């Protein structure tokens, strides 16, 4: 949302905020659900029991069609293969191993070059994300891809847990649904179109916890979704204050690693199972956890490779490597051999106690970030949403150096000037309050041994007032 509109929204009465959120929800619902929604869900559940051989044949056909479309209709790939032919390279584009690995930087540099030339981005769903490595990205989903992705979410996240998109739920996320400076409820907004109670992750502190639970009861919430760190914080506040917590059917986590102590705490607080999900806005990979604790890959979403850390060879079977994925769902913006920035092992076929035959996916590494803590002790979830894709920066990192001091390290790109720094400070201050914010342009941001860096780093020694 543009700053002027966000400011207007924040000043509006709660009833107007609900109307605005519901109108936005109707638009999102039109992208998520088409007339074929129930059929797509049924078909996805049927595919849960396909054999490994059937999936192999299906993927072989899907990859062939995807690569043909990429090389003939996608400007970036068409030029890539034309240039190789001009150099005398006769490698076949039909073999996935002949395609180069696509980096986030290449995608960020010219995102529309990856949209098929028989599509108009203006008629597609525009997504933008800071990504797990802090690189702002612009992405476009076709309506077909959006419908199929959300059918998979309905089938393999909700239905696996006895839930439905028609049931009211709470979401703890990083959107600024209420100003950071607000000191009294509501710290949420109700989206009637999606039956979603969107709870602010920026106002999580012990004194506010009871208001969150009262809102969940008021709106009849049956399950919760969101960042593990936020769901865990709320659960621990309830334990510390001995608050009555609504019993839920399930807690569904995403966007961050789910640690064992968080799972136990969330499960105890809400009296329900805790299930994790893995996915990204680039929709090149998807996976969800079953009742047996297995993370099952979604083959329809993409072909997953685990690559050696030092070069582009395949990692040994069962060994973790760089996750490189080819998206099969969004054929109108196909990403071939896209390096996600995460680490994990290739999915493998193996029996599961849940009875499903979907491939197993090993634990995914690389999404862990520190949590920033405000001077009052609030956990500041996902302030990196302030680093919008439209900003002229290549990548950025937010470092907390003291109880009230943040440093933003960023790599500028063309168009960067003093107004960019001012915009970053304004957007961050809306999320973290009156902390000192230093913006430091740098040539590069230091990586860890695995080639990644954390978007959020807490060097202050401050910790949230919750048990770990």
C-alpha positions as CSV (number, residue, x, y, z in Angstrom):
1,X,0.0,0.0,0.0
2,X,1.3,3.5,-0.9
3,X,2.4,5.6,2.1
4,X,-0.5,8.2,1.6
5,X,-3.1,5.5,1.4
6,X,-1.6,3.7,4.4
7,X,-1.7,6.9,6.4
8,X,-5.3,7.4,5.5
9,X,-6.2,3.9,6.4
10,X,-4.5,4.2,9.8
11,X,-6.5,7.3,10.6
12,X,-9.8,5.7,9.7
13,X,-12.4,4.4,12.2
14,X,-12.3,0.6,12.8
15,X,-15.4,0.1,10.8
16,X,-13.9,1.7,7.7
17,X,-10.7,-0.4,8.1
18,X,-12.9,-3.5,8.2
19,X,-14.7,-2.4,5.0
20,X,-11.3,-1.7,3.3
21,X,-9.9,-5.0,4.4
22,X,-13.0,-6.9,3.2
23,X,-12.9,-5.2,-0.2
24,X,-9.3,-6.2,-0.6
25,X,-10.2,-9.7,0.5
26,X,-12.9,-9.9,-2.2
27,X,-10.3,-9.1,-4.8
28,X,-7.9,-11.7,-3.4
29,X,-10.6,-14.3,-3.3
30,X,-11.3,-13.8,-7.0
31,X,-7.7,-14.6,-7.7
32,X,-7.6,-17.6,-5.3
33,X,-10.9,-19.2,-6.1
34,X,-12.4,-19.8,-9.5
35,X,-15.6,-21.8,-10.4
36,X,-13.4,-24.9,-10.6
37,X,-12.0,-24.5,-7.0
38,X,-13.7,-27.5,-5.5
39,X,-12.7,-29.7,-8.5
40,X,-9.1,-28.6,-8.2
41,X,-9.0,-29.5,-4.5
42,X,-10.5,-33.0,-5.1
43,X,-8.0,-33.7,-7.8
44,X,-5.1,-32.6,-5.6
45,X,-6.2,-34.9,-2.9
46,X,-6.4,-37.8,-5.4
47,X,-2.8,-37.1,-6.5
48,X,-1.7,-37.5,-2.9
49,X,-1.7,-41.3,-3.7
50,X,0.0,-41.3,-7.1
51,X,3.0,-43.6,-7.3
52,X,6.5,-42.4,-7.8
53,X,6.5,-43.7,-11.4
54,X,3.3,-41.9,-12.2
55,X,4.8,-38.7,-10.8
56,X,8.0,-39.2,-12.8
57,X,6.0,-39.5,-16.1
58,X,3.8,-36.5,-15.2
59,X,6.9,-34.3,-14.4
60,X,8.7,-35.4,-17.5
61,X,5.8,-34.2,-19.6
62,X,5.3,-31.0,-17.6
63,X,9.0,-30.1,-17.8
64,X,9.1,-30.6,-21.6
65,X,6.1,-28.3,-22.1
66,X,7.5,-25.7,-19.6
67,X,10.9,-25.6,-21.2
68,X,9.4,-25.3,-24.7
69,X,7.3,-22.3,-23.6
70,X,10.2,-20.7,-21.9
71,X,12.5,-20.9,-24.9
72,X,9.9,-19.8,-27.4
73,X,7.8,-17.2,-25.5
74,X,9.9,-15.8,-22.6
75,X,12.2,-12.9,-23.7
76,X,14.9,-13.6,-21.2
77,X,15.3,-17.3,-22.1
78,X,14.7,-16.8,-25.8
79,X,17.6,-14.4,-25.9
80,X,19.8,-16.6,-23.8
81,X,19.4,-19.6,-26.2
82,X,19.7,-17.4,-29.3
83,X,23.0,-16.0,-27.9
84,X,24.3,-19.5,-27.3
85,X,23.4,-20.6,-30.8
86,X,25.2,-17.6,-32.2
87,X,28.3,-18.8,-30.4
88,X,28.0,-22.2,-31.9
89,X,26.6,-23.9,-28.8
90,X,24.4,-26.8,-29.9
91,X,23.4,-28.0,-26.4
92,X,19.7,-29.1,-26.3
93,X,17.3,-26.9,-24.4
94,X,15.2,-30.0,-23.8
95,X,17.7,-31.2,-21.2
96,X,17.2,-29.3,-17.9
97,X,20.8,-29.8,-17.0
98,X,21.8,-27.6,-20.0
99,X,20.1,-24.6,-18.5
100,X,22.0,-22.2,-16.3
101,X,21.2,-21.6,-12.7
102,X,19.0,-18.4,-12.3
103,X,20.0,-16.1,-9.4
104,X,17.7,-13.7,-7.5
105,X,19.9,-10.8,-8.8
106,X,19.2,-11.7,-12.4
107,X,15.5,-12.0,-11.7
108,X,15.5,-8.7,-9.8
109,X,17.3,-6.9,-12.5
110,X,14.7,-7.4,-15.3
111,X,11.6,-9.2,-13.9
112,X,9.3,-8.5,-16.8
113,X,11.7,-10.2,-19.1
114,X,10.6,-13.5,-17.5
115,X,6.9,-12.9,-18.3
116,X,5.8,-14.7,-21.5
117,X,5.3,-12.3,-24.4
118,X,1.7,-13.5,-25.0
119,X,0.8,-12.3,-21.5
120,X,0.2,-8.8,-20.2
121,X,1.5,-8.2,-16.6
122,X,-1.3,-5.6,-16.1
123,X,-3.8,-8.5,-16.2
124,X,-1.8,-10.7,-13.8
125,X,-1.5,-10.7,-10.1
126,X,1.5,-8.6,-9.1
127,X,3.4,-10.0,-6.1
128,X,6.4,-8.5,-4.5
129,X,8.6,-9.8,-1.7
130,X,11.8,-9.0,0.0
131,X,12.6,-12.7,-0.1
132,X,14.5,-14.7,2.5
133,X,17.8,-13.1,1.4
134,X,16.6,-9.5,1.5
135,X,16.6,-9.1,-2.3
136,X,13.4,-7.2,-3.4
137,X,11.6,-9.1,-6.1
138,X,8.7,-8.3,-8.5
139,X,6.6,-11.3,-9.6
140,X,3.5,-11.9,-11.7
141,X,1.1,-14.8,-11.3
142,X,-1.3,-15.9,-13.9
143,X,-4.9,-16.4,-12.7
144,X,-4.5,-20.1,-13.6
145,X,-1.4,-20.4,-11.4
146,X,-3.0,-18.6,-8.5
147,X,-6.1,-20.8,-8.6
148,X,-4.0,-24.0,-8.7
149,X,-1.6,-22.8,-5.9
150,X,-4.5,-22.0,-3.6
151,X,-6.2,-25.3,-4.4
152,X,-3.1,-27.0,-3.2
153,X,-3.0,-25.0,0.0
154,X,-6.7,-25.8,0.6
155,X,-6.1,-29.5,-0.1
156,X,-2.7,-30.1,1.6
157,X,-2.7,-27.6,4.4
158,X,-6.3,-27.1,5.4
159,X,-8.0,-30.3,4.4
160,X,-5.1,-32.5,5.7
161,X,-5.9,-30.9,9.1
162,X,-9.7,-31.1,8.9
163,X,-10.1,-27.4,8.0
164,X,-11.7,-25.4,5.2
165,X,-11.3,-22.0,3.6
166,X,-14.9,-21.3,4.7
167,X,-14.0,-21.3,8.4
168,X,-12.9,-18.2,10.3
169,X,-9.2,-18.1,11.2
170,X,-6.6,-15.8,12.7
171,X,-3.4,-14.7,10.9
172,X,-0.3,-13.3,12.6
173,X,1.5,-11.5,9.9
174,X,3.7,-8.5,9.0
175,X,1.2,-6.2,7.4
176,X,0.7,-2.8,9.2
177,X,-3.0,-3.3,10.0
178,X,-2.8,-0.8,12.7
179,X,-0.1,2.0,13.4
180,X,2.9,0.9,15.4
181,X,2.3,3.7,17.9
182,X,-1.2,2.5,18.8
183,X,-1.4,1.7,22.6
184,X,-4.9,0.3,22.8
185,X,-6.9,-2.3,20.9
186,X,-7.9,-3.2,18.3
187,X,-4.5,-4.5,17.2
188,X,-6.2,-6.3,14.3
189,X,-8.6,-6.0,11.4
190,X,-11.4,-8.3,10.3
191,X,-11.5,-9.3,6.7
192,X,-15.0,-10.7,6.2
193,X,-14.5,-11.8,2.6
194,X,-11.8,-14.3,3.6
195,X,-13.1,-14.8,7.2
196,X,-9.7,-13.7,8.3
197,X,-8.8,-12.0,11.6
198,X,-5.5,-10.3,10.7
199,X,-3.5,-9.8,14.0
200,X,-0.6,-7.4,14.1
201,X,2.7,-9.0,14.8
202,X,4.0,-5.5,15.8
203,X,2.0,-5.2,19.0
204,X,2.9,-8.5,20.6
205,X,3.7,-7.9,24.3
206,X,2.4,-9.4,27.5
207,X,-0.1,-6.7,28.4
208,X,-1.7,-7.0,25.0
209,X,-2.1,-10.8,24.8
210,X,-5.5,-11.0,26.4
211,X,-6.9,-8.5,23.8
212,X,-5.7,-10.9,21.1
213,X,-7.4,-13.9,22.6
214,X,-10.6,-11.9,23.2
215,X,-10.7,-10.9,19.5
216,X,-10.1,-14.5,18.5
217,X,-13.1,-15.6,20.6
218,X,-15.3,-12.7,19.3
219,X,-14.7,-13.6,15.7
220,X,-15.1,-17.3,16.3
221,X,-11.6,-18.2,15.1
222,X,-11.1,-22.0,14.6
223,X,-7.5,-22.1,13.5
224,X,-4.4,-19.8,13.3
225,X,-1.7,-19.2,10.7
226,X,1.4,-17.2,10.8
227,X,5.1,-16.8,11.7
228,X,6.2,-19.4,14.3
229,X,8.0,-16.7,16.3
230,X,4.8,-14.7,16.6
231,X,2.5,-17.6,17.5
232,X,5.1,-18.8,20.0
233,X,5.4,-15.3,21.6
234,X,1.6,-15.1,22.1
235,X,1.6,-18.6,23.5
236,X,4.3,-17.8,26.0
237,X,2.6,-14.6,27.1
238,X,-0.5,-16.6,27.8
239,X,1.5,-19.0,29.9
240,X,3.2,-16.2,31.8
241,X,0.0,-14.3,32.5
242,X,-2.1,-17.5,33.0
243,X,-4.5,-16.4,30.4
244,X,-7.4,-18.4,29.0
245,X,-6.6,-19.3,25.4
246,X,-9.1,-20.3,22.7
247,X,-8.8,-24.0,21.8
248,X,-8.0,-24.3,18.1
249,X,-8.3,-27.1,15.6
250,X,-4.7,-26.4,14.3
251,X,-1.9,-23.9,14.2
252,X,-0.3,-23.6,10.7
253,X,3.2,-22.0,10.5
254,X,5.1,-20.6,7.5
255,X,7.8,-18.1,6.4
256,X,10.2,-19.0,9.2
257,X,11.8,-22.2,10.6
258,X,9.6,-23.9,13.2
259,X,11.8,-25.0,16.1
260,X,10.9,-27.9,18.5
261,X,10.4,-25.6,21.5
262,X,8.1,-23.3,19.5
263,X,6.0,-26.3,18.3
264,X,5.7,-27.6,21.9
265,X,4.7,-24.2,23.3
266,X,2.2,-23.4,20.5
267,X,0.6,-26.8,20.8
268,X,0.2,-26.6,24.6
269,X,-1.2,-23.1,24.5
270,X,-3.9,-23.7,21.8
271,X,-4.5,-27.4,22.5
272,X,-4.0,-28.4,18.9
273,X,-1.5,-29.9,16.4
274,X,1.1,-27.6,14.9
275,X,1.9,-28.1,11.2
276,X,4.5,-26.4,9.1
277,X,4.4,-25.3,5.4
278,X,7.2,-24.4,3.0
279,X,6.6,-22.1,0.0
280,X,7.5,-18.8,-1.6
281,X,6.1,-16.0,-3.7
282,X,8.1,-17.3,-6.7
283,X,6.0,-20.5,-6.6
284,X,8.8,-22.8,-7.7
285,X,8.5,-25.2,-4.7
286,X,5.8,-26.1,-2.1
287,X,5.6,-28.6,0.7
288,X,3.4,-29.2,3.8
289,X,3.6,-31.3,6.9
290,X,1.3,-34.3,7.5
291,X,0.1,-35.7,10.8
292,X,3.1,-38.1,10.9
293,X,5.5,-35.1,10.9
294,X,6.7,-35.6,7.3
295,X,7.2,-32.6,5.1
296,X,5.7,-33.7,1.8
297,X,6.8,-32.0,-1.4
298,X,4.1,-30.8,-3.9
299,X,5.4,-32.0,-7.3
300,X,2.9,-30.0,-9.2
301,X,4.6,-26.8,-8.1
302,X,8.1,-27.4,-9.2
303,X,11.1,-29.7,-9.9
304,X,13.5,-29.5,-7.0
305,X,17.3,-30.0,-7.2
306,X,19.8,-30.0,-4.4
307,X,23.1,-28.7,-5.8
308,X,26.6,-28.9,-4.5
309,X,27.6,-25.8,-2.4
310,X,30.8,-25.1,-4.5
311,X,29.5,-25.6,-8.1
312,X,26.5,-26.6,-10.1
313,X,26.7,-30.3,-9.7
314,X,24.1,-32.4,-7.9
315,X,24.5,-32.9,-4.1
316,X,24.9,-36.5,-3.0
317,X,21.6,-38.3,-2.5
318,X,20.2,-37.4,0.9
319,X,22.7,-34.6,1.4
320,X,21.7,-31.0,1.8
321,X,22.6,-28.6,-0.9
322,X,21.5,-25.3,-2.5
323,X,17.8,-25.7,-3.5
324,X,17.5,-24.9,-7.2
325,X,13.9,-25.2,-8.5
326,X,12.1,-25.1,-11.8
327,X,8.5,-23.8,-11.4
328,X,5.8,-25.9,-13.2
329,X,2.7,-24.0,-11.9
330,X,3.2,-20.5,-13.2
331,X,3.9,-21.2,-16.9
332,X,3.3,-17.5,-17.8
333,X,6.3,-16.4,-15.7
334,X,8.4,-19.6,-15.8
335,X,11.5,-19.6,-13.6
336,X,14.0,-22.3,-14.7
337,X,16.6,-23.6,-12.3
338,X,15.9,-20.8,-9.9
339,X,18.2,-20.6,-6.9
340,X,15.9,-20.1,-3.9
341,X,18.6,-19.1,-1.4
342,X,17.5,-22.0,0.9
343,X,19.3,-25.3,1.6
344,X,17.8,-28.7,1.7
345,X,17.8,-32.2,0.1
346,X,16.0,-33.3,-3.0
347,X,12.6,-34.9,-2.4
348,X,12.6,-38.7,-2.3
349,X,9.9,-41.3,-2.5
350,X,9.5,-43.2,0.7
351,X,6.6,-44.7,2.7
352,X,4.9,-42.5,5.2
353,X,2.7,-43.4,8.2
354,X,0.1,-41.0,6.9
355,X,-0.5,-43.3,3.9
356,X,0.2,-40.7,1.2
357,X,2.7,-41.3,-1.5
358,X,3.9,-37.8,-2.1
359,X,7.7,-37.4,-2.0
360,X,9.3,-36.6,1.3
361,X,11.3,-33.3,1.6
362,X,14.1,-33.0,4.1
363,X,14.3,-30.1,6.5
364,X,14.8,-26.8,4.8
365,X,17.6,-24.5,6.1
366,X,18.3,-20.9,5.4
367,X,15.2,-19.1,6.5
368,X,16.3,-18.3,10.0
369,X,16.5,-14.7,11.0
370,X,17.0,-13.0,14.4
371,X,14.1,-11.0,15.9
372,X,14.4,-7.3,16.6
373,X,13.3,-6.1,20.1
374,X,11.8,-2.7,20.8
375,X,13.0,-0.7,23.9
376,X,9.7,-1.7,25.6
377,X,10.4,-5.4,24.9
378,X,8.1,-6.0,21.8
379,X,9.1,-8.5,19.3
380,X,9.3,-6.7,15.9
381,X,8.2,-9.4,13.4
382,X,9.2,-8.9,9.8
383,X,10.2,-5.2,9.7
384,X,12.0,-6.1,6.4
385,X,8.6,-5.7,4.7
386,X,9.6,-2.0,4.8
387,X,12.2,-2.8,2.1
388,X,9.8,-2.6,-0.8
389,X,10.6,-4.1,-4.2
390,X,10.2,-0.6,-5.8
391,X,13.2,0.8,-3.9
392,X,16.4,1.2,-5.9
393,X,18.4,-1.2,-3.8
394,X,19.9,-4.6,-4.6
395,X,19.7,-6.1,-1.1
396,X,19.6,-5.0,2.5
397,X,20.1,-6.1,6.1
398,X,18.6,-4.7,9.2
399,X,20.9,-4.9,12.3
400,X,19.9,-4.0,15.8
401,X,23.1,-2.6,17.5
402,X,21.5,-1.4,20.7
403,X,18.1,-1.4,22.5
404,X,17.0,1.6,20.5
405,X,19.4,1.6,17.5
406,X,19.0,0.0,14.1
407,X,21.4,0.1,11.2
408,X,20.2,-0.7,7.7
409,X,23.0,-1.9,5.5
410,X,22.1,-1.8,1.8
411,X,23.6,-2.1,-1.6
412,X,22.3,0.8,-3.8
413,X,21.3,0.5,-7.4
414,X,20.5,3.1,-10.1
415,X,18.3,5.9,-8.8
416,X,19.3,5.7,-5.2
417,X,19.6,9.0,-3.4
418,X,18.8,10.8,-0.1
419,X,15.1,10.5,-0.7
420,X,15.5,6.7,-0.7
421,X,17.1,6.8,2.7
422,X,14.3,9.0,4.0
423,X,11.7,6.6,2.6
424,X,13.4,3.6,4.3
425,X,13.6,5.5,7.6
426,X,9.9,6.5,7.4
427,X,8.7,3.0,6.5
428,X,10.8,1.4,9.3
429,X,9.8,3.9,11.9
430,X,6.2,3.0,11.2
431,X,7.1,-0.6,12.1
432,X,9.5,-0.1,15.0
433,X,8.6,3.2,16.6
434,X,11.0,5.8,17.9
435,X,14.3,3.9,17.5
436,X,17.3,5.6,15.9
437,X,17.7,4.4,12.4
438,X,21.0,4.6,10.6
439,X,21.1,3.9,6.8
440,X,24.5,2.7,5.6
441,X,25.1,2.2,1.8
442,X,27.8,-0.6,1.3
443,X,29.3,-2.3,-1.7
444,X,28.3,-5.7,-0.5
445,X,26.8,-7.5,2.5
446,X,28.9,-10.2,4.2
447,X,27.7,-13.8,3.7
448,X,27.9,-16.8,5.9
449,X,29.8,-20.0,4.8
450,X,26.7,-21.2,3.0
451,X,26.6,-18.1,0.8
452,X,23.6,-16.5,2.6
453,X,23.2,-13.6,5.0
454,X,20.5,-12.9,7.6
455,X,18.1,-10.1,6.7
456,X,17.5,-9.4,10.4
457,X,20.4,-9.5,12.9
458,X,20.1,-8.7,16.6
459,X,23.5,-7.7,18.0
460,X,22.2,-5.8,21.0
461,X,21.9,-8.7,23.4
462,X,18.2,-7.8,23.9
463,X,15.8,-10.7,24.0
464,X,12.1,-10.9,24.0
465,X,10.4,-11.5,27.4
466,X,9.3,-15.1,26.5
467,X,10.7,-18.5,27.4
468,X,12.9,-20.3,24.9
